[in-house]
Amino acid sequence: MSLFANLPEVPPDPILGIASACKADSFEGKVDLSIGAYRDENGKPWILPVVSKAEKILTSNPERNHEYLPMGGLPSFTSAAARIIFGSDSKELKNKQIYSIQGLSGTGSLFVGACFLYECYDRNKTIYISDPTWTNHRSVFGLAGFKVDVYTYWDSSLKTISFEKYISSIRDAPEGSVFILHACAHNPTGSDPTKEQWQIIANEMKAKKHFPFFDSAYQGFATGDLDNDAYAIRLFASMGFEMLVAQSFAKNMGLYGERLGCLHILCKDSNSATRSGKFLEKMSRNIVSSAPRYGAEIASIILNNDELLQEWKQCLVIMSSRILEMRKALVEKLVELKTPGDWTHITRQIGMFSFTGLNTEQSTTMIEKYHVYLTKNGRISVAGLNEKNIGYVASCIDKVVRSAEAQSHL
């Protein structure tokens, strides 16, 4: 008998499992709203034109090679990524208080940061994630050894942030706790604090000496403006916080499979930043050995060329605007159908995802009966909607909501 014969069966990934089921579905009119990846108006993956230009520049360079990168990744990429997230005029960058290393997109950057905190921070402290949050957060920090708890974030009845309970969670947590914060386009709710609310959050965290760890997966993809979407991170930096930032370029450059990201640490002084950064490099060396080169070189070309950088910013406007249009169109369709309930929360939300308010039973019906694939908590990827399928999706939502309403009256 194998030494591993008695391992428990691993359940399907809550997101990737649904996507796999969608691929296996032979129904011609199926709709995949599960995966957080941008799709164009024809429902196809979109290679950003600026990325294609950068690839041509890269492949035509006679000096290019496939050698290992340094432990910290490609310096021309990591330094440019730091400018994008903290601002080119960042006082902290000028004072060398920030050290940046390349990571394997968002997940890999989060995990290296988690291992660093477990080794270098008080490992007896609990890491707090929002309730709800991206499914990988709990597993990433749990795998690193932390106890994972939650802070209140969402009011399901009002379909908005439960702000007072959010603040209470910050106050009730033990002093010096680590909080995982979504920089923008909160996943899965699509609801972000206002600038005024972010200020209150920062003040409360400062009072309790909490440590912020930002997950920035959608910068520029939420509002279409890189600076707007970095507001919370720059606010915390201006208030003197030490913190970690995991930065992904999967969504905003469409480089999903290249696994391109950065991990930044901001410290009180340059000496602490350098010491911490070298420790992060050692962690990364132990986990991934050397960061991948190809995607980093593409991003470096874009971020360090003024013309290409401006073109990339226009791509961000195109993607974020189309998603915004689909939000409005879905609500309009539901209003036309006179679907029971108020659906304006969909247009109040931002970014790739919408927390529709459909419950587990309704979401399951959407999948099994109507071949519309979404996560069981009612989250849809708005990027998967287009003019060809939005009417069908709206009619399916209408049917499951009306069916649930009829059942409740029996």
C-alpha positions as CSV (number, residue, x, y, z in Angstrom):
1,M,0.0,0.0,0.0
2,S,1.2,3.5,-0.8
3,L,2.4,5.6,2.0
4,F,-0.1,8.2,0.8
5,A,-3.1,6.0,0.2
6,N,-5.0,7.3,3.2
7,L,-4.7,11.0,2.4
8,P,-8.1,12.7,2.5
9,E,-9.6,13.6,-0.9
10,V,-9.0,17.3,-1.7
11,P,-12.2,19.1,-2.7
12,P,-12.2,21.1,-6.0
13,D,-10.9,24.6,-5.7
14,P,-13.9,26.9,-5.1
15,I,-13.1,29.0,-8.1
16,L,-10.9,26.9,-10.5
17,G,-13.2,23.9,-9.9
18,I,-16.2,25.9,-11.2
19,A,-14.2,27.1,-14.2
20,S,-13.2,23.5,-15.0
21,A,-16.8,22.5,-14.9
22,C,-17.7,25.3,-17.3
23,K,-15.1,24.1,-19.8
24,A,-16.5,20.6,-19.6
25,D,-20.1,21.9,-20.2
26,S,-21.2,21.2,-23.8
27,F,-24.2,23.7,-23.6
28,E,-23.7,26.2,-26.4
29,G,-25.0,29.2,-24.4
30,K,-23.0,28.7,-21.3
31,V,-21.5,31.8,-19.6
32,D,-18.4,31.8,-17.4
33,L,-18.5,34.5,-14.7
34,S,-16.3,32.6,-12.3
35,I,-12.7,33.4,-13.2
36,G,-11.2,36.8,-12.4
37,A,-9.7,37.5,-15.8
38,Y,-10.6,40.2,-18.3
39,R,-12.5,39.3,-21.4
40,D,-13.3,41.6,-24.3
41,E,-16.7,42.3,-25.8
42,N,-16.5,38.9,-27.7
43,G,-15.8,37.0,-24.5
44,K,-12.2,36.4,-25.5
45,P,-8.9,37.0,-23.6
46,W,-7.4,40.3,-24.5
47,I,-3.6,40.7,-25.1
48,L,-3.0,44.3,-24.4
49,P,-1.6,46.0,-27.5
50,V,1.1,47.7,-25.4
51,V,2.2,44.2,-24.2
52,S,2.5,43.0,-27.8
53,K,4.7,46.0,-28.6
54,A,6.9,45.4,-25.6
55,E,7.2,41.7,-26.6
56,K,8.4,42.7,-30.0
57,I,11.0,45.1,-28.5
58,L,12.2,42.3,-26.2
59,T,12.5,39.6,-28.8
60,S,14.3,41.8,-31.2
61,N,16.9,42.7,-28.7
62,P,20.1,40.8,-29.6
63,E,21.4,41.1,-26.0
64,R,18.4,39.4,-24.4
65,N,19.0,36.0,-22.7
66,H,17.4,33.4,-20.4
67,E,19.9,33.7,-17.5
68,Y,18.8,33.6,-13.9
69,L,17.7,36.9,-12.4
70,P,19.2,38.1,-9.1
71,M,17.5,37.0,-5.9
72,G,15.5,40.1,-5.7
73,G,14.3,39.9,-9.3
74,L,14.8,42.3,-12.3
75,P,15.9,45.6,-10.7
76,S,14.6,47.8,-13.6
77,F,11.1,46.2,-13.0
78,T,11.0,46.2,-9.2
79,S,12.1,49.9,-9.0
80,A,9.5,50.9,-11.6
81,A,6.8,48.8,-9.8
82,A,7.6,50.7,-6.6
83,R,7.1,54.0,-8.3
84,I,3.7,52.8,-9.7
85,I,2.4,51.8,-6.3
86,F,4.0,54.5,-4.0
87,G,4.1,57.3,-6.5
88,S,7.1,58.7,-8.4
89,D,7.3,61.6,-5.9
90,S,7.2,59.3,-2.9
91,K,9.2,60.7,0.1
92,E,9.7,57.1,1.3
93,L,11.2,56.0,-2.0
94,K,13.6,59.0,-2.0
95,N,14.6,58.2,1.5
96,K,15.2,54.6,0.6
97,Q,12.7,53.4,3.2
98,I,11.2,50.9,0.7
99,Y,12.8,47.7,-0.5
100,S,11.2,45.8,-3.4
101,I,11.7,42.3,-4.6
102,Q,10.0,40.4,-7.5
103,G,7.3,37.9,-6.5
104,L,5.2,35.2,-8.2
105,S,2.3,37.6,-8.9
106,G,0.0,38.3,-5.9
107,T,-0.1,34.9,-4.3
108,G,3.6,34.3,-4.3
109,S,4.3,37.8,-3.0
110,L,1.8,37.3,-0.2
111,F,3.3,34.0,0.7
112,V,6.9,35.3,0.9
113,G,5.6,38.2,3.0
114,A,3.7,35.8,5.2
115,C,6.9,33.7,5.8
116,F,8.9,36.8,6.5
117,L,6.3,37.9,9.1
118,Y,6.2,34.5,10.7
119,E,10.0,34.5,11.1
120,C,10.6,38.2,11.9
121,Y,7.4,39.4,13.5
122,D,5.7,38.1,16.6
123,R,4.5,34.7,15.4
124,N,2.0,34.4,18.3
125,K,-0.1,37.2,16.8
126,T,-3.1,36.4,14.6
127,I,-3.4,37.6,11.1
128,Y,-6.8,39.1,10.3
129,I,-8.5,38.8,6.9
130,S,-11.7,40.5,5.9
131,D,-15.0,38.5,6.0
132,P,-15.5,37.8,3.2
133,T,-12.2,37.8,1.3
134,W,-10.4,36.1,-1.6
135,T,-10.4,32.4,-0.9
136,N,-6.6,32.1,-1.1
137,H,-5.9,34.5,1.7
138,R,-6.8,32.0,4.5
139,S,-4.8,29.2,2.9
140,V,-1.7,31.3,2.2
141,F,-1.4,32.6,5.7
142,G,-2.4,29.4,7.3
143,L,0.2,27.5,5.3
144,A,2.8,30.0,6.6
145,G,1.9,29.0,10.1
146,F,-0.3,31.8,11.3
147,K,-3.7,31.5,13.0
148,V,-6.1,33.2,10.8
149,D,-9.1,35.2,12.1
150,V,-11.5,37.6,10.4
151,Y,-12.6,41.2,10.7
152,T,-16.1,42.2,9.8
153,Y,-16.4,43.8,6.4
154,W,-19.7,43.1,4.8
155,D,-23.4,43.7,5.6
156,S,-25.2,41.1,3.4
157,S,-28.6,42.5,4.1
158,L,-27.7,46.1,3.0
159,K,-25.1,44.9,0.4
160,T,-22.5,47.4,1.6
161,I,-19.5,47.7,3.9
162,S,-20.4,47.2,7.6
163,F,-18.2,50.0,8.5
164,E,-19.0,50.4,12.2
165,K,-18.3,46.6,12.8
166,Y,-15.2,46.9,10.7
167,I,-13.9,49.6,13.0
168,S,-14.9,47.6,16.1
169,S,-12.9,44.6,14.7
170,I,-9.8,46.8,14.5
171,R,-10.3,48.1,18.1
172,D,-11.0,44.6,19.5
173,A,-8.0,42.9,17.9
174,P,-4.9,42.5,20.1
175,E,-2.4,45.4,19.8
176,G,0.1,44.9,17.0
177,S,-2.0,42.5,15.0
178,V,-1.5,42.0,11.2
179,F,-4.4,43.1,9.0
180,I,-4.6,42.1,5.4
181,L,-6.2,45.0,3.5
182,H,-7.4,45.1,-0.1
183,A,-5.9,48.2,-1.7
184,C,-8.8,48.6,-4.1
185,A,-11.5,46.6,-5.8
186,H,-12.2,44.4,-2.8
187,N,-12.5,40.8,-3.8
188,P,-15.2,39.4,-3.7
189,T,-17.6,42.3,-2.7
190,G,-16.4,45.0,-5.2
191,S,-17.0,47.6,-2.4
192,D,-14.2,49.8,-1.2
193,P,-14.0,52.3,1.7
194,T,-14.3,55.9,0.8
195,K,-11.3,58.2,1.2
196,E,-12.8,59.5,4.5
197,Q,-13.4,55.9,5.7
198,W,-9.8,54.9,4.8
199,Q,-8.6,57.8,7.0
200,I,-10.6,56.5,9.9
201,I,-9.4,53.0,9.3
202,A,-5.8,54.2,9.3
203,N,-6.3,56.3,12.5
204,E,-7.8,53.3,14.3
205,M,-5.0,51.0,13.2
206,K,-2.4,53.6,14.2
207,A,-4.0,53.8,17.6
208,K,-3.7,50.0,18.1
209,K,-0.2,49.8,16.5
210,H,-1.5,47.2,14.0
211,F,0.6,46.2,11.0
212,P,-1.0,46.6,7.5
213,F,-0.3,44.1,4.8
214,F,-1.8,45.4,1.6
215,D,-2.9,43.1,-1.3
216,S,-2.9,45.2,-4.5
217,A,-4.2,43.0,-7.2
218,Y,-6.2,45.5,-9.3
219,Q,-4.3,48.8,-9.4
220,G,-5.6,50.8,-12.4
221,F,-8.1,48.1,-13.0
222,A,-10.7,49.5,-10.5
223,T,-11.1,53.2,-11.5
224,G,-8.8,53.2,-14.5
225,D,-6.5,55.5,-12.7
226,L,-3.3,54.1,-11.1
227,D,-3.0,56.9,-8.6
228,N,-6.6,56.7,-7.4
229,D,-6.3,53.0,-6.9
230,A,-3.1,53.4,-4.8
231,Y,-4.8,56.0,-2.5
232,A,-5.0,53.8,0.6
233,I,-1.4,52.6,0.4
234,R,0.0,56.1,0.0
235,L,-2.2,57.4,2.8
236,F,-0.8,54.7,5.2
237,A,2.7,55.5,4.0
238,S,2.2,59.2,4.7
239,M,1.1,58.4,8.2
240,G,4.4,56.7,9.1
241,F,3.2,53.0,9.0
242,E,5.7,50.2,8.5
243,M,4.0,47.8,6.1
244,L,4.1,45.2,3.4
245,V,2.5,45.5,0.0
246,A,1.9,42.6,-2.4
247,Q,1.5,43.9,-5.9
248,S,0.3,41.9,-8.9
249,F,0.5,42.7,-12.6
250,A,-1.7,39.8,-13.7
251,K,-4.9,41.7,-14.1
252,N,-3.7,45.2,-15.1
253,M,-1.2,44.0,-17.7
254,G,-3.1,40.9,-18.7
255,L,0.0,38.8,-17.8
256,Y,-2.0,36.1,-15.9
257,G,0.2,33.2,-16.8
258,E,3.5,35.0,-16.4
259,R,3.0,35.2,-12.6
260,L,4.4,38.7,-12.3
261,G,4.4,40.6,-9.1
262,C,6.3,42.5,-6.5
263,L,6.6,42.5,-2.7
264,H,7.5,45.8,-1.1
265,I,8.5,46.5,2.5
266,L,8.3,50.0,4.0
267,C,10.3,50.7,7.1
268,K,11.0,53.6,9.4
269,D,14.5,54.1,8.0
270,S,16.7,53.0,5.1
271,N,18.9,50.7,7.3
272,S,15.8,48.7,8.5
273,A,14.5,48.6,4.9
274,T,17.7,47.2,3.6
275,R,18.0,44.6,6.3
276,S,14.4,43.6,5.9
277,G,14.8,43.5,2.1
278,K,17.8,41.2,2.2
279,F,15.8,38.9,4.5
280,L,12.9,38.9,2.0
281,E,15.4,38.0,-0.8
282,K,16.6,35.1,1.3
283,M,13.0,34.0,1.9
284,S,12.3,34.2,-1.9
285,R,15.5,32.2,-2.6
286,N,14.4,29.4,-0.3
287,I,10.9,29.3,-1.8
288,V,11.2,30.0,-5.6
289,S,15.0,30.2,-6.1
290,S,14.8,32.8,-8.9
291,A,11.9,34.9,-10.1
292,P,10.8,34.4,-13.7
293,R,12.3,36.7,-16.3
294,Y,10.0,37.0,-19.3
295,G,7.1,38.8,-17.8
296,A,9.3,41.1,-15.8
297,E,11.2,42.2,-18.9
298,I,7.9,42.9,-20.7
299,A,6.7,45.0,-17.8
300,S,10.0,46.8,-17.4
301,I,10.0,47.9,-21.0
302,I,6.5,49.3,-20.5
303,L,7.0,51.0,-17.2
304,N,10.3,52.6,-18.2
305,N,9.2,54.0,-21.5
306,D,7.1,57.1,-21.3
307,E,5.2,56.5,-24.5
308,L,4.4,52.9,-23.7
309,L,3.5,53.8,-20.1
310,Q,0.9,56.2,-21.4
311,E,-0.5,53.6,-23.8
312,W,-0.7,51.1,-20.9
313,K,-2.7,53.7,-18.9
314,Q,-5.1,54.0,-21.8
315,C,-5.5,50.2,-21.9
316,L,-6.5,50.4,-18.2
317,V,-9.2,53.0,-19.0
318,I,-10.5,50.7,-21.8
319,M,-10.8,47.7,-19.5
320,S,-12.2,49.5,-16.5
321,S,-14.7,51.4,-18.6
322,R,-16.1,48.3,-20.3
323,I,-16.6,46.6,-16.9
324,L,-18.4,49.8,-15.7
325,E,-20.6,49.7,-18.8
326,M,-21.5,46.0,-18.1
327,R,-22.4,46.9,-14.5
328,K,-24.8,49.5,-15.7
329,A,-26.2,47.3,-18.5
330,L,-26.9,44.4,-16.1
331,V,-28.8,46.6,-13.7
332,E,-30.8,48.1,-16.5
333,K,-31.8,44.6,-17.7
334,L,-32.9,43.6,-14.3
335,V,-34.9,46.8,-13.9
336,E,-36.5,46.1,-17.3
337,L,-37.5,42.6,-16.1
338,K,-38.8,44.1,-12.9
339,T,-36.7,41.6,-11.0
340,P,-37.6,41.7,-7.3
341,G,-35.2,43.6,-5.1
342,D,-32.9,46.6,-5.4
343,W,-29.9,46.0,-7.7
344,T,-28.2,49.3,-7.5
345,H,-25.5,47.8,-5.3
346,I,-24.0,46.4,-8.5
347,T,-23.3,49.8,-9.9
348,R,-22.1,51.1,-6.5
349,Q,-19.4,48.4,-6.5
350,I,-16.1,48.7,-8.4
351,G,-13.5,46.6,-10.2
352,M,-13.8,43.2,-11.7
353,F,-16.2,41.5,-9.3
354,S,-19.8,42.0,-8.1
355,F,-21.2,40.4,-5.0
356,T,-24.7,40.0,-6.5
357,G,-26.5,39.0,-3.4
358,L,-27.5,35.6,-4.8
359,N,-27.3,32.9,-2.1
360,T,-25.7,29.5,-2.4
361,E,-28.9,27.8,-3.5
362,Q,-29.6,30.4,-6.2
363,S,-26.0,30.3,-7.4
364,T,-26.1,26.5,-7.7
365,T,-29.3,26.8,-9.7
366,M,-27.7,29.3,-12.0
367,I,-25.0,26.8,-12.7
368,E,-26.9,23.5,-12.8
369,K,-30.1,24.7,-14.6
370,Y,-29.0,27.7,-16.6
371,H,-25.3,27.0,-17.3
372,V,-24.2,30.4,-15.9
373,Y,-21.1,29.8,-13.8
374,L,-20.4,31.9,-10.8
375,T,-19.0,31.2,-7.3
376,K,-21.3,29.7,-4.7
377,N,-21.3,33.0,-2.7
378,G,-22.9,34.9,-5.6
379,R,-19.8,36.6,-6.8
380,I,-19.6,37.2,-10.6
381,S,-16.7,38.4,-12.7
382,V,-18.4,41.4,-14.5
383,A,-15.6,41.2,-17.1
384,G,-17.3,38.0,-18.3
385,L,-20.4,39.9,-19.4
386,N,-20.9,41.2,-22.9
387,E,-23.7,42.4,-25.1
388,K,-24.3,38.9,-26.4
389,N,-24.8,37.2,-23.0
390,I,-26.0,39.9,-20.7
391,G,-29.7,39.6,-21.5
392,Y,-29.5,35.8,-20.9
393,V,-27.7,36.3,-17.6
394,A,-30.2,38.9,-16.4
395,S,-33.1,36.6,-17.3
396,C,-31.6,33.7,-15.4
397,I,-31.0,35.9,-12.3
398,D,-34.6,37.1,-12.6
399,K,-35.9,33.5,-12.7
400,V,-33.9,32.2,-9.7
401,V,-34.9,35.3,-7.6
402,R,-38.6,34.9,-8.5
403,S,-38.4,31.2,-7.8
404,A,-36.9,31.8,-4.4
405,E,-39.6,34.5,-3.7
406,A,-42.4,32.1,-4.7
407,Q,-41.0,29.4,-2.4
408,S,-40.8,31.8,0.5
409,H,-44.5,32.4,0.2
410,L,-45.5,28.7,0.3
